Amino acid sequence: MAEETWHQARLIPTSGINGADEQERRATSALLAVMTSVREFGRVLTQPFGAPAGVLETYIEVPFELGDRRLYPDGLIRARRGQKEWTALVEVKTGVNELACEQLEAYLDIARERGFDAVITISNEIPAIAGMHPTKVDKKKLKRVALHHWSWSMVLAEAVLQKEHRGVADPDQAWILGELIRYLEHPRSGALQFEDMGGSWVATREAVAAGTLRPGDKCAPEVAARFDALLRYVSLQLGRRLGDDVTPALSRKEMAEPALRSQALVQSMCTTGTMQGAISIPNAVGPLIVTADLRAGQVICHVDIAAPKDGKPTTRVNWLVRQLRHAPDTARLEAFTLHSRGPGTADLLKNVREQPTRLIEDPRKELRSFRVALTLPLGSKRGRGRGAFIDSVEAAINTFYGDVLQDLRAWTATPPRLRETPEQPAEPPALTSTALSSQDGQELDTVQPDDPDQTIALPDDTADVPAEQVEPIEPVEAAETADGEINSPISVPEPDKGMLVDRVS
């Protein structure tokens, strides 16, 4: 038998999984065991819930008595550091199984009676908003015990980030974490991807296309929640590839009141037939805006970027075009001017590359910002595969980030340069009043007659000759003429009357 057909032994095998119960038991045991073995991984999962940075203890199928019933939560996590102790019960679902409200409320009662801190649920359900639980329970039971949720997609994304990007100190622990990743990525593990847009998808899509959808329809809120869950799933997958935390971008008001976000999506579907969301990517020029147009069958991704504050309008357009070297010709550019409202000038990137002035409507107006958008086909199927809504949205986001967003850089002003100061002479001048100033230009050195070492400016053949080496000029004596007059070598004309003559000493 060729070695190529040999199967390498794995720490967590997927063989022997015969049903949902075996899936849940094996996934629970594998995850909790790795959390205790790989300290960094266990810490990153439990820290947001208030667990101390101590040694983790994990158990599976711990029995508890609740009234006349005997219950077996799937797991238990305990963290201790000094005298501080934190304990949480764990309930796990795999595959398409959903969490049951009655079961969770029973575990909350057990946790309250035992003085435990939290109940953690793990399933393939992805909440629309981070921190929001996918199952509604009685709020009275949450007064003393917290209820948290991990999706298997989030657990897998955190495992990949920790191993591939944040790092694990011990090589053996890093290998153990890698085995957990291999297991969770296997289809038989029960840790599924985002697979379905929900049972209300077809009815909602058809109502949007016909223009008959109303805000009061019961099917619309479910589709809105699934759309937000899809954006969160795509954010986790993109974060795995980038090695950073990618999250849906929501306002503070939407985070505080998730119902407002759902109402806005439903209203948008009823009026324009679109659903829109945003993804926040660290160090990107702006959030990635995603718009799913159910009527037109298109998904549009765009980002807004501020224009440079210096240069002519053409220079600013060229600054943007140079950064879009990997963007397809079908990308759409839009320019907005200062102190203007409404849509700006728009054209395809192909045309702007050839003629940047196509984005300039009035050269006298200053460009304020640009928008770069990419439109791709939108699938209509509720599940996965060719022509599916989920796959088309995920592909559009990945394509837009890879071809456009990751190449864009925000404009920064050039820092001011230092002025060149005049060079100081080798020997400072005798008078302080002649010291060089920042306002002086290049000036000729002045001659100080009282300085014997001063160099006198002479013609080219006697340049730079010290004063004492210059032969003095012999004075010319006056000669007497035959008629007794003195013939002076210098004759000064007699000034005319009324003329102002300077006195010569």
Helices and strands as residue ranges (DSSP letters): G 3-5, H 20-37, H 39-46, G 47-49, E 55-60, E 64-66, E 69-71, E 75-81, E 84-92, H 101-114, E 118-123, G 139-142, E 146-151, H 152-161, I 162-166, H 171-185, G 187-189, H 201-210, H 219-242, E 247-248, H 252-256, H 258-271, E 274-280, E 288-293, E 298-306, H 313-323, E 332-337, E 345-348, H 349-354, G 356-359, E 367-377, H 389-403, G 405-407, G 432-434, E 455-456, G 460-462, E 465-466, G 467-469, E 479-480, E 486-487
